[in-house]
Amino acid sequence: MEQSLPPAFLPEKSHLALYCRDSLRHLESFHAGETLMRRAGAAAAAWVEELLGKADASASVLVLAGPGNNGGDALTLATLLRQRRIAVIAVFSGQVERLPKDAAQACRQFVAEGGRLLSEIPPDARCDLIVDGLFGIGLTHPLEGEAASLAEAANRLAQEWDCPLLALDCPSGLNTDTGFCQGAVIHASHTLGFIAAKPGFYTADGVDCCGQIRVDSLGLSPDATLSPDGWRITLDTFAHCLQPRKRNSHKGVYGSVGVIGGAHSMSGAVLLAGRAALKLGAGCVFLGLLDPQAPGVDFAHPELMIRKPESVFDVILSALACGPGMGRSDHAAELLELAVGYPAPLVLDADALNLLAFDDNLQNALLGRKAATLLTPHPAEAARLLDLQTVDIQQNRIRMAQELAHRYRAWVVLKGSGSVISAPDGEWWMNTTGNPGLSGPGFGDVLSGMLLALLGQGWPSGAALQAAVHLHGQAADDLVSAGTGPVGLCAGELIDAARARFNDWLRAR
């Protein structure tokens, strides 16, 4: 009987590196002959046993095996489960004679030890766990035919049987480079990634398809062979910038920042941004409201200094944000032109991005800036900036963030499920905090204010953007954990939660 290898689940801080398909193929090729399939099957068997818990001897597992190496992983798992006296129903989608070498060996061993390969799921089947081993990272087209039917059946049966659905390496039908899926896809409750984490786990559709994620290195050290394609953001990404305040300090040390926006009926957007900047530590916050009927004071936070938008440019600012509730009037365009020419780090959001998308002169002026530019588009705004459709953005969020950063010579966060940050040189990071409670009005304004506060306090552009995006999502997660939302979560509620979490980070330093 073959001895199984102990699981080597990567600890949290060790799988922050993200690898795309081509890099993973290179790693697999580099380590060819190292019994990776056996290790993958052993790692999966360990998790299956954990998920089954102390099930009695009648526990059974439905294993769906596809026509490639992912199917070989599944059949290796099936053999190990049978060796451990767990009943297995194995459904094979493919032709044995066309299997790759290692997968064919796994198939022969399963059959030699008494396993049966079925061509379809028995109508009277009832199992305690389902394993998806149909397709791995190599699939680049939608599931179709028999594979699509099996994926849909697995999803349905997991609900009917109320049992875990474990995907091996990735949910079948999911593009692991982009997180995009088109057509049928496995909706796993658990995903066991092999060798390294994939970016598609954490963005776009991947967030809904992967469930709980573990990554097993299979005994390899990927970063010793190949540099990661990207990184997940954690507190450690920007912790070097978290400096507790000196007792001998004053508001002038923490920067003066400005926000331009707030056309008729949209003053709230600027107030949200200003309050977020204030509560994340900016020394002075100036708000320039376009609406001539806007109030001259924020009675909730009279610390904010409200004035005509043109007069904000008379202040020596540490950082400036332009766009929240700004509208697309001629006056707004004139103010955006002034903002682009202002010699301080500049955050552009909302209508500033929409104006920029259709004005070649503004785009050229932006390219001539010496101070940092930071763009914070959602997918529809990104589509306008690149003259594409929103679906084009969502199909490859990483590449689109890189394209925006390159075209506009800016730091960019492409917001959404699994926000992607790109530096002007194309280096990228992915954020995994946040929840559906952020799918509402005003949250982008709060993010702009938080980012503005960090820039105003002297944070480097990249670290400020990473920290603001991560903190924004973490504050939403904190609120949901405390019982507020996600449904009905309001942008204004996020500000105090972000302040509390940020101070926790500082205290931990």
Secondary structure, 3 states (H helix, E strand, C coil): CCCCCCCCECCHHHHCEECCHHHHHHHHHHCCCCCHHHHHHHHHHHHHHHHHCCCCCCCEEEEEECCCHHHHHHHHHHHHHHHCCCEEEEEECCCHHHCCHHHHHHHHHHHHCCCCEECCCCCCCCCCEEEEECCCCCCCCCCCHHHHHHHHHHHHHHHHHCCCEEEECCCCCCCCCCCCCCCCCCCCCEEEEECCECHHHCCCCHHHHCCEEEEECCCCCHHHHCCCCEEECCHHHHHHHCCCCCCCCCHHHHCEEEEEECCCCCHHHHHHHHHHHHHCCCCEEEEEECCCCCCCCCCCCCCCEEECHHHHCCCCCCEEEECCCCCCCHHHHHHHHHHHCCCCCEEECCHHHHHHHCCHHHHHHHHCCCCCEEECCCHHHHHHHHCCCHHHHHHCHHHHHHHHHHHHCCEEEECCCCCEEECCCCCEEECCCCCHHHCCCCHHHHHHHHHHHHHHCCCCHHHHHHHHHHHHHHHHHHHHHCCCCCCCCCHHHHHHHHHHHHHHHHHHC
